[in-house]
Amino acid sequence: MTTIGGFVFLLGMVFGGYIIAGGKFGIILHSLPYEMMMIGGAAVGSFVMSNSMHGIKHVLGGFGKIIKGARFHKPEYSDLLALLYFFVRLAQQKGAMALEPHIEKPEESAAFQKFPKIAADKVATTMICDYLRMVGMNADDPHQIEDIMARELKKVANEELHAAHAMQAIADALPALGIVAAVLGVIKTMASIDQPPAVLGGMIGGALVGTFLGILLAYGMMGPMAARLKSVVEEECKFYEVIRAVIVAHLHGNAPQVAVEAGRKTAPSHSMPSFQELEAALQEVQIA
């Protein structure tokens, strides 16, 4: 909601200042549809040219993240740590093979079913199952597992950041596309050079709307939206860092409580459950 509120405030300040200064909306409103068609259409066309269909869908999905923000907050971090605590405690008490019923069919696992938000996240579920499966296959070198997980997390982050990079590329192109629209307006004006000054003034003003619109869309909308999406993706990726921290701490031979405490310290400060909150969550872990 802050994104929408900020954009509304931006428009209010820009056009409010224009009105207070004595500006009139007539020329802007008359030229806006045509300029938007040229600038917006060129931006969409260049975006489609530079992205695959998968990338296009990824960017469209990114608009939801811009509005909603990060999916993971303190309750989700508490749930994740409680789930990981159950797994590392089970592995410590009964051996890695005891994890097999949960990691081979997570959709049927009582552990995952207890935490539906975690189970619904494909990246988190796959990561937990894959690396616990590797532990069961005697791949128990903590340094090797940590290196593999770090590379996977980097890959996930790069893939998720594609949408932000694509939106930033559009933002970088919009001022130039605004100039293209303005130049076309000037060409149109020069073709009517025999008209009275009042008419030519209106046509020049309409041409300048293209430059104004391109810059406003670039630095007032697409640029901030790309930055917002980037920050959301980076925050969500920290959720997966917790998984790495807990599993690696477990492989180093730490007790389950110590392993999840290592994961808790990896969570973002504003979403990190306190020691007491996590302790209470762990005490409630009763999974058949």
C-alpha positions in Angstrom: 0.0 0.0 0.0 2.9 2.3 0.6 3.8 2.0 -3.1 0.3 3.2 -4.2 0.3 5.9 -1.6 3.7 7.2 -2.6 2.7 7.3 -6.3 -0.6 9.2 -5.5 1.4 11.6 -3.4 3.9 12.1 -6.3 1.2 12.9 -8.8 -0.4 15.3 -6.3 2.8 17.2 -5.8 3.7 17.4 -9.5 0.3 18.4 -10.8 -0.6 20.3 -7.7 2.4 22.5 -8.1 1.6 22.9 -11.8 -1.9 24.1 -11.0 -0.8 26.4 -8.2 1.8 27.9 -10.6 -1.1 28.8 -13.0 -0.7 25.9 -15.4 -3.6 24.6 -17.4 -4.5 21.0 -18.1 -6.0 21.6 -21.5 -2.8 20.9 -23.6 -1.8 18.0 -21.3 -5.1 16.3 -21.5 -5.4 16.8 -25.2 -1.9 15.4 -25.9 -1.7 12.7 -23.2 -3.5 9.9 -25.0 -1.4 10.2 -28.1 1.9 10.7 -26.2 1.1 7.7 -23.9 0.3 5.6 -26.9 3.7 6.4 -28.5 5.8 6.2 -25.3 3.9 3.3 -23.6 3.6 1.3 -26.8 7.3 1.7 -27.7 8.2 0.7 -24.1 6.0 -2.4 -24.2 7.3 -3.3 -27.6 10.9 -3.0 -26.6 10.2 -5.0 -23.4 8.6 -7.8 -25.4 11.6 -7.8 -27.8 14.1 -8.1 -25.0 12.4 -10.8 -22.9 11.3 -14.4 -23.4 7.7 -15.4 -22.6 8.8 -16.8 -19.3 10.5 -13.5 -18.5 7.4 -11.5 -19.4 5.2 -13.6 -17.1 7.8 -13.2 -14.4 7.7 -9.4 -14.7 3.9 -9.4 -14.7 3.9 -11.5 -11.5 6.4 -9.0 -10.0 3.7 -6.3 -9.9 1.9 -8.3 -7.2 5.0 -8.3 -5.1 5.4 -4.6 -5.5 2.0 -4.0 -4.1 1.9 -6.7 -1.4 5.5 -6.6 -0.3 7.5 -9.6 1.0 5.5 -12.7 1.8 7.5 -13.7 4.9 7.1 -12.0 8.2 7.7 -13.0 11.9 5.1 -15.8 11.9 6.5 -17.4 8.8 10.0 -17.3 10.2 8.8 -18.9 13.5 7.0 -21.6 11.5 10.1 -22.3 9.4 12.4 -22.5 12.4 9.9 -24.8 14.2 9.7 -27.1 11.1 13.5 -27.2 10.8 13.8 -27.9 14.5 11.5 -30.9 14.2 13.6 -32.3 11.3 17.0 -31.8 12.9 15.8 -33.2 16.2 14.3 -36.2 14.4 17.6 -36.8 12.5 19.6 -36.5 15.7 17.4 -38.9 17.7 16.5 -41.5 15.1 19.0 -41.0 12.3 18.7 -39.4 8.9 16.7 -42.3 7.5 13.8 -41.3 9.8 13.4 -38.1 7.6 12.6 -40.1 4.5 8.8 -40.3 4.8 8.7 -36.5 5.1 11.2 -35.5 2.4 10.1 -38.0 -0.2 6.5 -37.0 -0.2 6.2 -33.6 1.5 2.6 -33.1 0.4 1.7 -36.1 2.6 4.0 -35.2 5.5 2.4 -34.4 8.8 5.3 -32.0 9.4 4.7 -29.9 6.3 1.0 -30.1 6.7 1.3 -28.5 10.1 2.9 -25.5 8.4 0.9 -24.9 5.2 2.5 -21.6 4.3 5.9 -23.2 4.3 4.6 -26.2 2.3 3.0 -23.8 -0.2 6.4 -22.3 -1.0 8.0 -24.5 -3.6 11.5 -23.1 -3.2 11.6 -23.6 0.6 10.0 -27.1 0.4 12.3 -28.2 -2.3 15.4 -26.8 -0.6 14.6 -28.5 2.7 13.8 -31.8 1.1 16.8 -31.9 -1.2 19.4 -31.1 1.4 18.0 -33.3 4.0 18.0 -36.1 1.4 21.6 -35.4 0.7 22.3 -35.7 4.4 20.7 -39.1 4.3 23.0 -40.0 1.4 26.0 -39.4 3.7 26.8 -36.1 2.1 27.5 -34.7 5.6 30.4 -32.4 5.0 29.1 -29.1 6.3 31.5 -27.0 4.2 30.5 -28.8 1.0 26.8 -28.5 1.8 27.1 -24.8 2.7 28.9 -24.1 -0.6 26.3 -25.9 -2.7 23.5 -24.1 -0.9 25.2 -20.8 -1.3 25.4 -21.3 -5.0 21.7 -22.4 -5.2 20.6 -19.4 -3.2 22.6 -17.1 -5.5 20.9 -18.7 -8.5 17.5 -18.3 -7.0 18.2 -14.6 -6.2 19.4 -14.0 -9.7 16.4 -15.6 -11.3 14.0 -13.7 -9.0 15.8 -10.4 -9.7 15.3 -10.7 -13.4 11.9 -8.9 -13.2 13.4 -6.0 -11.3 16.2 -5.7 -13.9 13.7 -5.8 -16.7 11.7 -3.0 -15.1 14.8 -0.9 -14.6 15.7 -1.4 -18.3 12.3 0.0 -19.2 12.8 2.9 -16.8 16.2 3.7 -18.4 14.6 3.7 -21.9 11.5 5.9 -21.1 13.2 9.3 -21.1 14.6 8.6 -24.6 11.3 7.3 -25.8 9.7 10.5 -24.5 12.2 12.5 -26.6 11.2 10.4 -29.6 7.6 11.4 -29.0 8.6 15.0 -28.5 10.6 15.0 -31.8 7.6 13.7 -33.7 5.5 16.5 -32.1 8.1 19.1 -33.3 8.0 17.6 -36.8 4.2 17.9 -36.7 4.6 21.5 -35.6 7.1 22.4 -38.3 4.7 21.0 -40.9 2.2 23.6 -39.7 4.6 26.5 -39.6 2.1 28.7 -41.5 -0.4 28.6 -38.5 -0.9 31.5 -36.1 1.5 31.7 -33.0 -1.3 30.6 -30.7 -1.8 27.4 -32.6 1.9 26.8 -32.9 2.3 27.4 -29.2 -0.3 24.7 -28.4 1.4 22.3 -30.7 4.9 22.9 -29.2 3.4 22.5 -25.7 1.8 19.2 -26.8 5.2 18.0 -28.1 6.8 18.8 -24.8 4.3 16.6 -23.0 6.1 13.7 -24.5 9.4 14.6 -22.9 7.6 15.3 -19.6 5.7 12.1 -19.7 8.8 10.0 -20.5 10.8 11.4 -17.6 7.9 11.2 -15.2 7.2 7.6 -16.0 10.9 6.7 -15.8 11.8 8.4 -12.5 8.4 8.7 -10.9 7.0 5.2 -11.6 9.1 2.5 -13.2 12.4 3.3 -11.5 10.9 3.3 -8.0 8.9 0.2 -8.8 12.0 -1.6 -9.9 13.8 -0.6 -6.8 10.8 -1.7 -4.7 10.7 -5.1 -6.4 14.4 -5.6 -5.9 14.2 -4.9 -2.2 11.2 -7.3 -1.8 13.1 -10.1 -3.6 16.2 -9.6 -1.6 14.1 -9.7 1.6 12.3 -12.9 0.6 15.7 -14.6 -0.3 16.7 -14.1 3.4 14.0 -16.6 4.2 16.0 -19.3 2.4 19.2 -18.2 4.1 17.6 -19.4 7.3 17.3 -22.9 5.9 21.0 -22.9 5.0 22.0 -21.7 8.4 20.0 -24.3 10.3 21.1 -27.3 8.2 24.8 -26.3 8.2 24.7 -25.7 11.9 23.1 -29.2 12.3 25.9 -30.8 10.2 28.5 -29.2 12.4 27.1 -31.3 15.2 25.2 -28.7 17.1 22.2 -29.5 19.2 18.8 -28.8 17.5 18.2 -25.8 19.7 21.6 -24.3 18.8 21.0 -25.0 15.1 17.7 -23.2 15.0 19.2 -20.3 17.0 21.8 -20.0 14.3 18.9 -19.8 11.8 17.0 -17.2 13.9 20.0 -14.9 13.9 20.0 -15.0 10.1 16.5 -13.7 9.8 15.9 -9.9 9.1 15.8 -7.9 12.3 12.2 -6.7 11.8 11.0 -10.3 11.1 13.2 -12.1 13.6 11.3 -13.8 16.4 12.7 -13.2 19.9 14.4 -16.0 21.8 11.4 -16.3 24.0 9.0 -16.4 21.0 11.0 -19.0 19.3 11.2 -21.1 22.5 7.4 -21.0 22.8 7.0 -22.0 19.2 9.4 -25.0 19.6 7.6 -26.2 22.7 4.4 -26.4 20.6 6.0 -28.7 18.0 4.0 -31.8 18.4 3.9 -33.7 15.1 2.7 -37.3 14.8 
